[in-house]
Amino acid sequence: MPDGEALGLLLLTGGQGRRLGGPKHDRAHPGGGTWGGHLVRVFLQGFPGGPVQILGEPLPDAKGHVVADPRRGPAVALAVWARTIPPPVRRWWVVPCDQVAWTAVDLSAWHAAAEAADPPGGAWVMAMEGGHEQPLGGFLGADLLPELAHLADTRVRDLAGRLPKLCLQSAAYRSLDVDVPADLEAWQAVV
């Protein structure tokens, strides 16, 4: 295990949000602040000492080290980020800014499941939902960063397929991705 915290946040904010009519990271969250800022606050509630890395656009309501996103998709951005030598943690919570339903309680429970399944942090611990692997919102073991830095895949699922992984089912996993107007309407109806 690297010296440092058990968990760091890698928040993906570089998407264009074309299907939703524009970027998502700075949209207003019903809980206050922006979508991206909500996720930073959720993370810091449970892991106050953990480093925050923002891959893409900075947030007006949350601080973190902003890493440039080459704007060639999240898989390429992840590989570029891995080359920056991030702060030492055991694993990274890799979450896109449109997974807006997370709470601190859910994140802590999801992290506990990952810790139990992969204590040393040697795998990409991801959810299995509807028969599909969900790498985003999962936990990337820090030991995988040197290998990740050399990958050139353009899809996150392909990238994750080249790394050691564990797929878990957990009620704590909150994958609600708001990608299209219908997703936004459905989410707004329940919050």
Residue pairs with C-beta under 8 A, 6 or more apart in sequence:
1 90
1 120
1 121
2 88
2 89
2 90
2 142
3 88
4 51
4 87
4 88
4 89
4 90
5 47
5 49
5 50
5 51
5 87
5 88
5 89
5 90
6 47
6 50
6 89
6 90
6 91
6 111
6 115
7 43
7 47
7 50
7 89
7 90
7 91
7 92
7 93
7 111
7 139
8 50
8 51
8 52
8 53
8 86
8 87
8 89
8 91
8 92
8 93
9 39
9 40
9 43
9 47
9 50
9 51
9 52
9 53
9 64
9 92
9 93
9 95
10 53
10 55
10 78
10 81
10 86
10 92
10 93
10 94
10 95
10 140
11 36
11 39
11 40
11 52
11 53
11 54
11 55
11 64
11 95
11 96
11 97
12 55
12 56
12 69
12 74
12 77
12 94
12 95
12 96
12 97
12 136
13 23
13 25
13 36
13 54
13 55
13 56
13 57
13 58
13 59
13 69
13 97
14 55
14 56
14 57
14 69
14 71
14 74
14 77
15 23
15 24
15 25
15 56
15 74
15 96
15 97
15 98
16 22
16 23
17 23
17 24
17 98
19 179
19 180
20 98
20 178
20 179
20 180
20 181
20 183
20 184
21 181
23 57
24 35
24 97
24 98
24 178
25 34
25 35
25 36
25 56
25 57
25 59
25 97
26 34
26 35
26 36
26 57
26 59
26 60
27 34
27 35
28 34
28 35
29 35
29 37
29 38
29 100
30 188
30 191
31 38
31 191
32 38
33 41
33 61
33 62
34 59
34 60
34 61
34 62
35 97
35 98
35 100
35 178
36 54
36 57
36 59
36 62
36 97
37 59
37 60
37 61
37 62
38 100
38 102
39 95
39 97
39 99
39 100
39 102
40 52
40 59
40 62
40 63
40 64
41 62
42 102
42 103
42 104
42 107
43 50
43 52
43 93
43 107
44 50
44 52
45 104
46 104
46 107
46 108
46 111
47 111
50 89
51 64
51 65
51 86
51 87
51 89
52 62
52 63
52 64
52 65
53 64
53 65
53 67
53 81
53 86
53 87
53 92
54 62
54 64
54 65
54 66
54 67
55 67
55 69
55 77
55 78
55 81
56 66
56 67
56 69
56 77
57 66
57 69
58 66
67 80
67 81
67 84
68 80
69 77
69 80
70 76
70 77
70 80
71 77
72 154
73 154
73 155
74 96
74 136
74 156
75 151
75 153
75 154
75 155
75 156
75 158
75 159
76 152
76 154
78 94
78 148
78 156
78 159
79 148
79 149
79 150
79 151
79 152
79 153
79 159
82 145
82 146
82 148
82 149
83 149
86 92
86 142
86 145
88 142
89 142
90 120
90 121
90 141
90 142
91 114
91 118
91 121
91 125
91 139
91 140
91 141
91 142
92 139
92 140
92 142
93 107
93 111
93 137
93 138
93 139
94 135
94 136
94 137
94 138
94 139
94 140
95 102
95 136
95 137
96 136
96 137
96 177
98 177
98 178
98 179
99 136
99 137
99 174
99 175
99 176
99 177
100 176
100 178
100 187
101 174
101 176
101 187
102 137
102 174
103 174
106 172
106 173
106 174
107 172
108 172
109 170
109 171
109 172
110 170
110 172
110 173
110 174
111 139
113 125
113 168
113 170
113 172
114 125
114 138
114 139
114 166
114 168
117 125
117 166
117 168
118 125
118 139
118 141
118 166
120 141
120 143
121 139
121 141
121 142
121 143
122 141
122 143
122 144
122 164
123 141
123 144
123 163
123 164
123 165
123 166
124 135
124 138
124 139
124 140
124 141
124 144
124 160
124 163
124 164
124 165
124 166
125 138
125 139
125 141
125 165
125 166
125 168
126 133
126 134
126 135
126 137
126 138
126 139
126 160
126 165
126 166
126 167
126 168
127 133
127 134
127 137
127 138
127 167
127 168
127 169
127 170
127 173
127 175
128 134
128 167
128 168
128 169
129 169
129 173
129 175
133 157
133 160
133 165
133 167
134 173
134 175
135 156
135 157
135 159
135 160
135 165
136 156
136 177
137 173
137 174
137 175
140 148
141 164
144 163
144 164
147 162
147 163
148 159
148 163
151 159
151 162
151 163
153 159
153 162
176 183
176 187
177 183
178 184
178 187
